[in-house]
Amino acid sequence: MISDTTISAAKGVGSEMKDKFKMNFFIALPAAIFAAIMYGIMGGNGSITGEHSYHIIRILPYIVVLVTALIGFNVSGVLVLGIAMTGVIGLLEGNITFLDWIGAIGEGMSDMFSITIVAILISGLIGLVKYYGGIEWLVNSIISKIKSRKNAEYGISLISGLLSAALVNNTIAIIITAPIAKEIGQKYNIVPKRLASLIDIFACAFIALTPYDGGMLMITALVDVSPLEVLKYSFYIFALIVTTCITIQFGLLRTKEEKNS
């Protein structure tokens, strides 16, 4: 709901995050159902053993963040609210001290520092390129090869996906693609929430299929298997790409304004 890719995609093309979430939901739901069925059929026979206790109060921050994000609450406010709730709950339960809480916030900010700096630099570079006409030239070059709205959606999606796989960073790929997608979307009357969903889905899906992605390397190292062994069970990722292509191909989930254009 408030991941870095969601924020980058929505803000980059001028969409509300709740609208982007709804669009994503309807595209991804069939893929999720298909993946669940496949895992039910092909899943292993493992069992969970031992006692695994849980505390409802500890998941309240997640629930509050989800609900407030869905109703369109400002993303900064959502984050601050979630952080505040985790601190209060931790302090009331006696699991952390005030200094532990502040330290955890600092660690979280530190983890995001490098990508924040890169995002700022790339945004500045894109701003300079746009100021000197580079974005307009690139958009016109792409549009000259696009013959329909359908091709425009495929092109935008492919740019985002390929950049994500090449850069091994879906957030940066989205930041680069967003201004191009926005310009093309205006020419072909593609609503921002649809643009945000397309570039987000393809950026995340393509990087999930790369054998050199950090997540893939971590998983394969932990269980000592080849990336191909993991990919053949990545039902959701493949299904998500297929359902998104079907959405584009048959013009599904278009708004009234898009249909009348």
Sequence and secondary structure as in RCSB ss.txt:
>XXXX:A:sequence
MISDTTISAAKGVGSEMKDKFKMNFFIALPAAIFAAIMYGIMGGNGSITGEHSYHIIRILPYIVVLVTALIGFNV
SGVLVLGIAMTGVIGLLEGNITFLDWIGAIGEGMSDMFSITIVAILISGLIGLVKYYGGIEWLVNSIISKIKSRK
NAEYGISLISGLLSAALVNNTIAIIITAPIAKEIGQKYNIVPKRLASLIDIFACAFIALTPYDGGMLMITALVDV
SPLEVLKYSFYIFALIVTTCITIQFGLLRTKEEKNS
>XXXX:A:secstr
   HHHHHHHHHHT  HHHHHHHHHHHHHHHHHHHHHHHHHH       S     GGGGHHHHHHHHHHHTT  H
HHHHHHHHHHHHHHHHHHTSS HHHHHHHHHHHHHHHHHHHHHHHHHHHHHHHHHHTTHHHHHHHHHHTT  SHH
HHHHHHHHHHHHHHHHHT HHHHHHHHHHHHHHHHHHTT  HHHHHHHHHHHHHHHHHT TTSHHHHHHHHHHT 
 HHHHHTT HHHHHHHHHHHHHHHTTTT  HHHHH 
